[in-house]
Amino acid sequence: MEKKKVNSKNNKSRKKSQKKDYYVYECLSALIVTVILFAVSFLSLIGKDREYSENENRYLTTKPQFSWSSLMDGKFMDDAEAYLSDQFLLRDKLVSLRTGIDVFFGKREINDVYIGKKHFLYEKPSEYNEARLKKTTDAMNNIRARNPGINTYIAIAPNSTEIVSAYLPSNAPVPSQTEQIKKIYGSLNGFTPIDLCTPLKSTNNPQDLYYRTDHHWTSAAVDIAYVEIAKKMGLDPASYQYRNLAVTDSFRGTLASSSGIFSAQDTISIPTCPLDVMYRVTYVEEERVTTSVFDPQKLNSKSKYEVFFGGNYPEVVIESSSANDKVLMVVKDSYANSLIPLLIPHYKKIIIIDPRYYNGNIQDIIDTESVTDMLWLYNANTFLNDTSIAGKFS
């Protein structure tokens, strides 16, 4: 009996000791985590601010300016929270870790990016907004009606969700861009429509037509689109020879930045121009002249696709030594940047307008430059979302 009492006391004493050890362990763990968080936050505050995140492809929040009014209305605390979130030490690694965990547990859409198979990332397709598109096509019809003598063409490229559908995640909601593009073409008057969906779908290797980490099309897709566009515009695509030259194999694009998934890299190739065709490029608003449509410095940056023209600009003019006297105006988004170099030998002058940045009078340019041909070249997602056409071409 006495022995049982002693054992009982020992058990109680052992349990108390275990509880005490567990409590100490919990306190120490909480203390260590608190110290680490405090140290990281402190180092983040005293460290040099990063202005730009290459992984996320955006500018980061900088130190907020303190004032009593901003403190009282809560703005300072909101700005401080955003600042700490952006400038937190090891932030890029933590973002990638969190994304990896999300994907491991089955998440297949992050920040409007579909996570596909074979390391393919897809830009979530844009919605077809009838009212918005009517304003856009009405404006395009107006500019066409004012210039009946100009040969006017429309080429809308499908995005990777339409062409590389085999790698899409299961049950991802994807509308038919082929049908959307047909509907857009049907609402335009006097335009010569160029079907890019059929030839792109007919290729044996659709996975080669789009970057895995970016929303743009590759040189393989551009080659196909160029032939279709050239034939419709009465040009001979076989009249000069070019080849695609790989300039980088370490491209990670906007979809990788948006999703936080950096498991793949892409190769960017640029087309070579015939040696007997000389040209110069004028960036009108920047008052800058170059002798190439390529900017090799961009290959050392995150935005490597900007090797084409150095990015997007309101108005760019290309003057070439081509024997053809025709003048082409291209109204476009960034998909056109990688295709326009192939059109240079076919035109004496090419005037490039990006409505998202252009604020001038399009009709003045048409009249002054005696434009003979006009090509509207977009990708479907941008065209469906773009409101700048209606605002500047009506």
ZAMARGU-4260 file (C-alpha; in steps of 0.2 Angstrom, whole numbers, plus 5000, padded with zeros to 4 digits):
<rodrens>
0) 5000/5000/5000 | 5014/5012/5005 | 5023/5007/4989 | 5008/5012/4979 | 5007/5029/4987
5) 5025/5032/4984 | 5022/5027/4965 | 5007/5038/4964 | 5017/5053/4971 | 5031/5050/4959
10) 5019/5049/4944 | 5011/5065/4950 | 5028/5073/4952 | 5034/5067/4935 | 5018/5074/4927
15) 5020/5090/4935 | 5038/5090/4929 | 5033/5086/4911 | 5020/5100/4911 | 5033/5112/4917
20) 5045/5106/4904 | 5031/5108/4890 | 5027/5125/4897 | 5045/5130/4896 | 5047/5123/4879
25) 5032/5133/4873 | 5038/5149/4880 | 5055/5146/4873 | 5048/5142/4856 | 5037/5158/4856
30) 5052/5168/4862 | 5063/5162/4848 | 5050/5165/4835 | 5047/5183/4842 | 5065/5187/4842
35) 5067/5180/4824 | 5052/5190/4818 | 5058/5206/4827 | 5076/5204/4821 | 5070/5201/4803
40) 5058/5216/4804 | 5072/5227/4812 | 5084/5222/4798 | 5071/5225/4785 | 5068/5243/4792
45) 5087/5248/4793 | 5092/5239/4777 | 5093/5247/4760 | 5076/5248/4752 | 5073/5238/4736
50) 5065/5249/4723 | 5060/5235/4711 | 5056/5216/4712 | 5062/5207/4697 | 5053/5191/4702
55) 5036/5201/4703 | 5040/5213/4690 | 5034/5228/4699 | 5040/5243/4710 | 5040/5240/4728
60) 5033/5252/4742 | 5046/5263/4750 | 5047/5271/4767 | 5031/5280/4771 | 5032/5299/4776
65) 5026/5302/4794 | 5014/5315/4799 | 5002/5317/4813 | 4987/5319/4801 | 4992/5302/4792
70) 4994/5294/4809 | 4977/5300/4815 | 4968/5295/4799 | 4976/5278/4798 | 4985/5281/4782
75) 5003/5280/4790 | 4999/5263/4798 | 4992/5256/4781 | 5007/5263/4772 | 5019/5256/4785
80) 5011/5239/4784 | 5013/5239/4765 | 5031/5244/4766 | 5035/5230/4778 | 5027/5218/4767
85) 5036/5223/4752 | 5053/5226/4760 | 5053/5211/4772 | 5069/5202/4772 | 5069/5186/4761
90) 5052/5191/4755 | 5055/5183/4737 | 5060/5166/4745 | 5045/5167/4757 | 5033/5171/4742
95) 5040/5156/4732 | 5038/5145/4747 | 5020/5149/4750 | 5016/5147/4731 | 5024/5130/4731
100) 5014/5125/4746 | 4998/5131/4737 | 5002/5121/4722 | 5006/5106/4732 | 4989/5106/4740
105) 4981/5107/4723 | 4978/5126/4720 | 4978/5129/4701 | 4975/5147/4699 | 4985/5161/4707
110) 4983/5179/4703 | 4973/5176/4687 | 4986/5163/4681 | 4982/5145/4678 | 4995/5133/4684
115) 4996/5120/4670 | 5006/5104/4666 | 5023/5103/4659 | 5028/5119/4668 | 5015/5129/4658
120) 5007/5145/4665 | 4992/5153/4657 | 4985/5170/4657 | 4967/5169/4663 | 4956/5173/4648
125) 4947/5190/4647 | 4928/5191/4647 | 4918/5196/4632 | 4910/5212/4637 | 4897/5217/4623
130) 4896/5235/4628 | 4914/5238/4629 | 4918/5230/4613 | 4904/5239/4604 | 4913/5255/4609
135) 4929/5248/4602 | 4923/5242/4586 | 4912/5258/4583 | 4928/5268/4584 | 4937/5257/4572
140) 4923/5258/4560 | 4923/5277/4561 | 4941/5278/4557 | 4939/5266/4543 | 4924/5275/4536
145) 4934/5291/4536 | 4948/5283/4526 | 4939/5272/4513 | 4955/5272/4501 | 4966/5263/4514
150) 4968/5244/4513 | 4963/5240/4531 | 4967/5223/4539 | 4963/5215/4557 | 4973/5201/4564
155) 4968/5196/4582 | 4979/5182/4589 | 4972/5169/4601 | 4981/5166/4617 | 4989/5150/4624
160) 4973/5144/4632 | 4966/5142/4615 | 4981/5134/4606 | 4990/5124/4620 | 4974/5117/4628
165) 4982/5100/4632 | 4992/5107/4647 | 4978/5117/4655 | 4973/5112/4673 | 4957/5101/4674
170) 4941/5110/4673 | 4949/5127/4671 | 4935/5139/4664 | 4941/5143/4646 | 4930/5152/4633
175) 4932/5149/4615 | 4943/5163/4608 | 4940/5157/4591 | 4922/5161/4592 | 4925/5177/4601
180) 4937/5183/4587 | 4924/5178/4574 | 4911/5189/4583 | 4923/5204/4583 | 4927/5202/4565
185) 4909/5201/4561 | 4906/5218/4569 | 4919/5227/4558 | 4915/5235/4542 | 4927/5236/4527
190) 4941/5227/4536 | 4949/5212/4529 | 4950/5199/4543 | 4965/5188/4545 | 4962/5171/4553
195) 4976/5166/4564 | 4967/5153/4575 | 4966/5140/4561 | 4985/5139/4556 | 4991/5140/4574
200) 4979/5126/4579 | 4986/5116/4564 | 5004/5115/4569 | 5011/5098/4576 | 5019/5106/4591
205) 5007/5119/4599 | 5018/5119/4615 | 5032/5128/4605 | 5020/5143/4600 | 5019/5152/4617
210) 5031/5155/4631 | 5028/5144/4647 | 5031/5158/4659 | 5024/5173/4649 | 5008/5178/4640
215) 5017/5182/4623 | 5019/5171/4608 | 5036/5164/4602 | 5045/5166/4586 | 5038/5150/4580
220) 5020/5157/4581 | 5026/5173/4574 | 5033/5164/4558 | 5015/5156/4556 | 5006/5172/4558
225) 5018/5182/4547 | 5014/5170/4532 | 4995/5172/4535 | 4996/5191/4537 | 5008/5193/4522
230) 4997/5183/4510 | 4981/5193/4515 | 4990/5209/4513 | 4997/5205/4495 | 5015/5203/4501
235) 5027/5188/4496 | 5033/5180/4512 | 5046/5171/4502 | 5053/5186/4494 | 5067/5187/4507
240) 5075/5174/4518 | 5078/5176/4537 | 5081/5165/4552 | 5077/5166/4570 | 5092/5168/4581
245) 5091/5163/4600 | 5097/5178/4611 | 5093/5171/4628 | 5087/5155/4636 | 5084/5162/4653
250) 5068/5172/4651 | 5055/5171/4665 | 5040/5182/4660 | 5025/5191/4668 | 5015/5175/4672
255) 5030/5168/4682 | 5031/5185/4691 | 5012/5185/4694 | 5011/5168/4701 | 5027/5166/4710
260) 5031/5150/4701 | 5049/5150/4693 | 5051/5132/4689 | 5054/5135/4670 | 5064/5146/4659
265) 5061/5151/4641 | 5071/5155/4625 | 5068/5171/4615 | 5073/5172/4597 | 5074/5187/4586
270) 5072/5187/4567 | 5087/5192/4556 | 5084/5205/4543 | 5091/5204/4525 | 5108/5213/4523
275) 5102/5223/4508 | 5088/5231/4518 | 5094/5247/4528 | 5082/5255/4540 | 5081/5268/4554
280) 5069/5268/4569 | 5062/5285/4576 | 5054/5285/4593 | 5044/5300/4590 | 5039/5307/4608
285) 5056/5302/4615 | 5065/5311/4600 | 5077/5296/4599 | 5084/5288/4583 | 5091/5271/4582
290) 5097/5259/4568 | 5089/5243/4575 | 5072/5237/4581 | 5081/5227/4594 | 5087/5232/4611
295) 5100/5220/4617 | 5102/5229/4634 | 5084/5222/4639 | 5092/5204/4639 | 5101/5209/4655
300) 5084/5214/4663 | 5069/5205/4670 | 5058/5211/4655 | 5068/5201/4641 | 5054/5202/4629
305) 5057/5220/4628 | 5072/5216/4617 | 5059/5220/4603 | 5059/5239/4602 | 5064/5241/4620
310) 5046/5239/4625 | 5030/5248/4621 | 5030/5267/4615 | 5016/5278/4609 | 5023/5281/4591
315) 5037/5273/4582 | 5042/5276/4564 | 5053/5264/4553 | 5060/5271/4537 | 5068/5258/4526
320) 5077/5256/4509 | 5063/5245/4502 | 5059/5247/4484 | 5041/5247/4489 | 5033/5264/4490
325) 5019/5259/4501 | 5016/5266/4519 | 5009/5255/4533 | 5001/5260/4549 | 5001/5247/4563
330) 4989/5249/4577 | 4994/5236/4590 | 4998/5229/4607 | 5015/5221/4612 | 5011/5205/4602
335) 5015/5215/4586 | 5032/5220/4593 | 5040/5203/4588 | 5031/5202/4571 | 5034/5220/4564
340) 5053/5217/4560 | 5047/5204/4547 | 5037/5218/4538 | 5051/5230/4536 | 5057/5224/4519
345) 5040/5226/4512 | 5037/5244/4516 | 5045/5261/4513 | 5038/5267/4530 | 5030/5259/4544
350) 5021/5269/4557 | 5017/5260/4574 | 5004/5267/4585 | 5000/5259/4603 | 4983/5267/4608
355) 4987/5263/4626 | 5000/5277/4626 | 4997/5287/4611 | 4988/5304/4614 | 4989/5312/4597
360) 4977/5313/4582 | 4978/5298/4572 | 4969/5306/4557 | 4983/5319/4556 | 4996/5306/4554
365) 4986/5296/4541 | 4984/5312/4530 | 5002/5319/4533 | 5010/5302/4529 | 4999/5296/4515
370) 4996/5280/4523 | 4991/5266/4510 | 4989/5251/4522 | 4983/5249/4540 | 4985/5233/4550
375) 4977/5231/4567 | 4987/5218/4576 | 4982/5212/4594 | 4981/5197/4605 | 4963/5192/4610
380) 4965/5196/4629 | 4972/5213/4627 | 4959/5217/4613 | 4944/5212/4624 | 4951/5223/4639
385) 4957/5238/4629 | 4947/5254/4632 | 4960/5266/4624 | 4954/5263/4606 | 4936/5269/4609
390) 4943/5284/4618 | 4956/5289/4605 | 4949/5284/4588 | 4930/5289/4589
</rodrens>
